[in-house]
Amino acid sequence: MQPLDADDLLQELTGELDNFEDIATYLLPQPGELPTLNGIDIYGGTLALRGVVGGDHITYVDFKQRFDLQARIRQATTEGRLDIVENLQRCQRRAGIALMDVSGHRMTDALLAAMLHQAFLLGAIYELDRFGQITKRLFENLNTRFYQSSGAHKFVSLIYGEISEDARFRFLSAGQPFPAVFSHQHDRFMEVSPLLCVSFPPVGMLPSLHVIDRHTTTSLLGFKDRYEMNEWLLMGAGDILLLHTDGLVEHCRGHESYFPARLEQVLRQVKHQRAADIFKAVREDLLTFNAPVDDISIIVVKRTS
């Protein structure tokens, strides 16, 4: 077998990268996957630094679209599992949002995001079958699994939250920036009490202490304590919750930061628009402000009533 020359090798590597990009692109959220909730408008996207994929990733979980909740409710009712029935019924009125940021922004960093994407969605099926809802237990297991498999230099910042039709957002944060809340009435970002801002190390950095397989895992830096949930409320119609990765926080032009002052100005101008239009206005403005140096993801969650 003849060894490949430089041109053939370059062509083969380019083909492999193209194939990888096609696979990773398939995991990007499609328009039909956007959650639909009464009184809540959601839209988001990622500005990948290189190509169409990178280290950032968004996964939406509209429970009534992704899963056959009615079949699960019938089965749980037949089995007399009324607590499961109640949890599944609540899932009909809420949706999950997972925002991930892998350490690094190369195309191949999307592999780790894709692994977490698939593991999360598979785990969600088991969670619904066992508990009727997604619980913190899933993320404890994902955290330890990624600690054992992703390597010491790779980890994933993650925020997972569920927005309900009464505009409550319940979420856990693992190394991600906290969401920003823009008040329609006050025309500015609102301060959130530190008591409502609990965060943990990124997924895969430290294994979880409170999992059943804890004694099979060693960690020179110790273990992560139990995840805790934060619960915020969008108070009035028109209020906007912005989920974002640290690429937005770090976006700057010389010594001038884009977030929060410039972003706040943009939101004042477009706060009356739909979530999709708000996202597009912010995307265009931050690109006008300066070229990004990192992947930037933004998800707009707007209370409409």
HUURHU-V892675 format. One record per helix or strand of 2 or more residues. SS is the DSSP state (h for helix, s for strand). FROM is the first residue (numbers start at 1). LEN is the number of residues. If there is no record, write none. Layout:
BEGIN
ss = (SS | SS)
from = (FROM | FROM)
len = (LEN | LEN)
END
This chain:
BEGIN
ss = (h | h | s | s | h | h | h | s | h | h | s | s | s | s | h | s | h | s | s | h | s | s | h | h | s)
from = (6 | 31 | 40 | 56 | 63 | 69 | 82 | 94 | 107 | 136 | 156 | 168 | 180 | 188 | 194 | 199 | 214 | 230 | 240 | 246 | 252 | 256 | 261 | 275 | 296)
len = (21 | 3 | 8 | 7 | 4 | 10 | 10 | 9 | 25 | 14 | 9 | 8 | 4 | 2 | 3 | 2 | 3 | 4 | 5 | 4 | 2 | 2 | 10 | 15 | 8)
END
